[in-house]
C-alpha cells in the first residue's frame, strides 16, 4: 500500500522527526540520595513520610475553615526560623489579613516573605530575581491565573496551566511547592483530576469544626507511605501537635457503661484507641426501626446486625439501633467489626463490657472472627495506655506487656463472653 501524499497539515503535525533525541538510563545508575527537609512540625513530617522533599509538589485539600492556611503558615514560619527561605503567596487574602493571623499565632517575627498575588507570571518573574526559596506556598491554586490561557481563575484550563507552570519551576529549581486546593461538597479536591496526577503528594486535612482535633492524611505520596497521619488539635494559638491521639477519643471514665467498647484502630504505623458507643431502643408499636450511624459505614452496620441475628439468634429487628464513634473520628478499618458487635451485644443485654478492655477483629458473613493486620501493634498501644484485656481473633498471639488476651473463633463466643 502506497503512503499517503504529504500535505501541509501532516507535515506540521507529524511528530516522528525533528525532535531532540533523549538519553536512556539503566535502573542501577547512580542517583542522588533522597534528602528531606524537616518542617519543624513533627506531625506534618510524619504524614509526609519524614519531611518535605526539595523539588516536590504537594497538593493539600480540606474544607473551608478547617485550618489549612494556619497549618501552612506555621510550617513556613518554622522553616524560615531555621534559616531557610520561605515564601507565602496568598491569592485569597490581603497581606494585612495574613499578618493578623500570624500575630495571633505568635509568628509575627518569623522571616517569611509574604505577598498577595494571583498572576503566575508575576510570581515566577519575582522569584527568578533571586535565589530559589526552600518552600513556596500558594494559597490557593484556584485563585491563580495565567495570561497564556483564556478564562477566569478557577476554571479547569486556568487551574491546570497555573499548576503546570508552578510545578515546572519547583522541579527545575529544587523548591518544595505546596498548593492549597478547594474541595467540593463531597470532600474531593475541586478542579481537574489531572491536578492530582501532576503533583507528588496529595494530602487531605480533615476534621469536624465542632471537634478539636484535625487529621492530616496523605492520599498519595511518591516519596513515602500513604497511610500515615498527623494529628493536631485546634487551640487559641493555632494548631498544636498531638503526640498521643488516643487520649482525644477516649472518655477516661472509671466505671464501665453498657454499649461502650474500645477499639484499637490503626492509621499507618500509628495505633489510635477510639471509643465505640451503641444504643438499643425497643419499640412498642409496629413502627419501622431506625438505624443511625455516625463515624462508621451504615452498610457494614446492617451487615453486622444481620450476622448477629442469623448466627447468634439475637433480635434487633424490633429495636432502633444507634451507633457513634466518639470524638467525631471516622473509622474505615475492617477490624472494627468485633468492637462494634461487642458494643451492640452489650447495649442489647444492658451489660457493661469489662473495664480497660479492647476489642478488634473482622467479622465474616458466616460469623467467623477473622485475623487482622498488626494485632501486636494494636495490643502494645492498649497496654501502654493502661488497658488490661484484649479480645480478638483466635490466633491473635501471646500477651503483650502484661495484657490478657482472649481469642474468639466466632460471634457466638463473643455473645457468650458478654452475657456471662
Secondary structure in CASP SS format (residue, H / E / C, confidence):
PFRMAT SS
TARGET T0000
AUTHOR 0000-0000-0000
METHOD secondary structure of the structure
MODEL  1
X C 1.00
X C 1.00
X C 1.00
X C 1.00
X C 1.00
X C 1.00
X C 1.00
X H 1.00
X H 1.00
X H 1.00
X H 1.00
X H 1.00
X H 1.00
X C 1.00
X C 1.00
X C 1.00
X C 1.00
X C 1.00
X C 1.00
X C 1.00
X C 1.00
X C 1.00
X C 1.00
X C 1.00
X C 1.00
X C 1.00
X C 1.00
X C 1.00
X C 1.00
X C 1.00
X C 1.00
X C 1.00
X C 1.00
X C 1.00
X C 1.00
X E 1.00
X E 1.00
X C 1.00
X C 1.00
X C 1.00
X C 1.00
X H 1.00
X H 1.00
X H 1.00
X H 1.00
X H 1.00
X H 1.00
X H 1.00
X C 1.00
X C 1.00
X C 1.00
X E 1.00
X E 1.00
X C 1.00
X C 1.00
X C 1.00
X E 1.00
X E 1.00
X E 1.00
X E 1.00
X E 1.00
X E 1.00
X C 1.00
X C 1.00
X C 1.00
X C 1.00
X C 1.00
X H 1.00
X H 1.00
X H 1.00
X H 1.00
X H 1.00
X H 1.00
X H 1.00
X H 1.00
X H 1.00
X H 1.00
X H 1.00
X H 1.00
X H 1.00
X H 1.00
X C 1.00
X C 1.00
X C 1.00
X C 1.00
X E 1.00
X E 1.00
X E 1.00
X E 1.00
X E 1.00
X C 1.00
X C 1.00
X C 1.00
X C 1.00
X H 1.00
X H 1.00
X H 1.00
X H 1.00
X H 1.00
X H 1.00
X H 1.00
X H 1.00
X H 1.00
X H 1.00
X C 1.00
X C 1.00
X C 1.00
X C 1.00
X C 1.00
X C 1.00
X C 1.00
X C 1.00
X E 1.00
X E 1.00
X E 1.00
X E 1.00
X C 1.00
X C 1.00
X E 1.00
X H 1.00
X H 1.00
X H 1.00
X H 1.00
X H 1.00
X H 1.00
X H 1.00
X H 1.00
X C 1.00
X C 1.00
X C 1.00
X C 1.00
X C 1.00
X C 1.00
X C 1.00
X E 1.00
X E 1.00
X E 1.00
X E 1.00
X E 1.00
X C 1.00
X H 1.00
X H 1.00
X H 1.00
X C 1.00
X E 1.00
X C 1.00
X C 1.00
X C 1.00
X C 1.00
X C 1.00
X C 1.00
X C 1.00
X C 1.00
X C 1.00
X C 1.00
X H 1.00
X H 1.00
X H 1.00
X H 1.00
X H 1.00
X H 1.00
X H 1.00
X H 1.00
X H 1.00
X H 1.00
X H 1.00
X H 1.00
X H 1.00
X H 1.00
X H 1.00
X H 1.00
X H 1.00
X H 1.00
X C 1.00
X C 1.00
X E 1.00
X E 1.00
X E 1.00
X E 1.00
X E 1.00
X E 1.00
X C 1.00
X E 1.00
X C 1.00
X C 1.00
X C 1.00
X C 1.00
X C 1.00
X E 1.00
X C 1.00
X C 1.00
X C 1.00
X C 1.00
X H 1.00
X H 1.00
X H 1.00
X H 1.00
X H 1.00
X C 1.00
X C 1.00
X E 1.00
X E 1.00
X E 1.00
X E 1.00
X E 1.00
X E 1.00
X C 1.00
X C 1.00
X C 1.00
X C 1.00
X C 1.00
X C 1.00
X E 1.00
X E 1.00
X E 1.00
X E 1.00
X E 1.00
X E 1.00
X E 1.00
X E 1.00
X E 1.00
X C 1.00
X C 1.00
X C 1.00
X C 1.00
X C 1.00
X C 1.00
X C 1.00
X E 1.00
X E 1.00
X E 1.00
X E 1.00
X E 1.00
X E 1.00
X E 1.00
X C 1.00
X C 1.00
X E 1.00
X E 1.00
X E 1.00
X E 1.00
X C 1.00
X C 1.00
X C 1.00
X C 1.00
X H 1.00
X H 1.00
X H 1.00
X H 1.00
X C 1.00
X C 1.00
X C 1.00
X C 1.00
X C 1.00
X C 1.00
X C 1.00
X C 1.00
X C 1.00
X C 1.00
X E 1.00
X E 1.00
X E 1.00
X E 1.00
X E 1.00
X E 1.00
X E 1.00
X E 1.00
X C 1.00
X C 1.00
X E 1.00
X E 1.00
X E 1.00
X E 1.00
X E 1.00
X E 1.00
X E 1.00
X E 1.00
X E 1.00
X E 1.00
X E 1.00
X E 1.00
X E 1.00
X C 1.00
X C 1.00
X C 1.00
X C 1.00
X C 1.00
X C 1.00
X C 1.00
X C 1.00
X E 1.00
X E 1.00
X E 1.00
X E 1.00
X C 1.00
X C 1.00
X C 1.00
X H 1.00
X H 1.00
X H 1.00
X H 1.00
X H 1.00
X H 1.00
X H 1.00
X H 1.00
X H 1.00
X H 1.00
X H 1.00
X H 1.00
X H 1.00
X H 1.00
X H 1.00
X C 1.00
X C 1.00
X C 1.00
X C 1.00
X C 1.00
X C 1.00
X E 1.00
X E 1.00
X E 1.00
X E 1.00
X E 1.00
X E 1.00
X E 1.00
X H 1.00
X H 1.00
X H 1.00
X C 1.00
X C 1.00
X C 1.00
X C 1.00
X C 1.00
X H 1.00
X H 1.00
X H 1.00
X H 1.00
X H 1.00
X H 1.00
X H 1.00
X H 1.00
X H 1.00
X H 1.00
X H 1.00
X H 1.00
X H 1.00
X H 1.00
X H 1.00
X H 1.00
X C 1.00
X C 1.00
X C 1.00
X C 1.00
X C 1.00
X C 1.00
X C 1.00
X E 1.00
X E 1.00
X E 1.00
X C 1.00
X C 1.00
X E 1.00
X E 1.00
X C 1.00
X C 1.00
X C 1.00
X C 1.00
X E 1.00
X E 1.00
X E 1.00
X C 1.00
X C 1.00
X C 1.00
X C 1.00
X H 1.00
X H 1.00
X H 1.00
X H 1.00
X H 1.00
X H 1.00
X H 1.00
X H 1.00
X H 1.00
X H 1.00
X C 1.00
X C 1.00
X C 1.00
X C 1.00
X E 1.00
X E 1.00
X E 1.00
X E 1.00
X E 1.00
X C 1.00
X C 1.00
X C 1.00
X C 1.00
X C 1.00
X C 1.00
X C 1.00
X C 1.00
X C 1.00
X C 1.00
X E 1.00
X E 1.00
X E 1.00
X E 1.00
X E 1.00
X C 1.00
X E 1.00
X H 1.00
X H 1.00
X H 1.00
X H 1.00
X H 1.00
X H 1.00
X H 1.00
X H 1.00
X H 1.00
X C 1.00
END
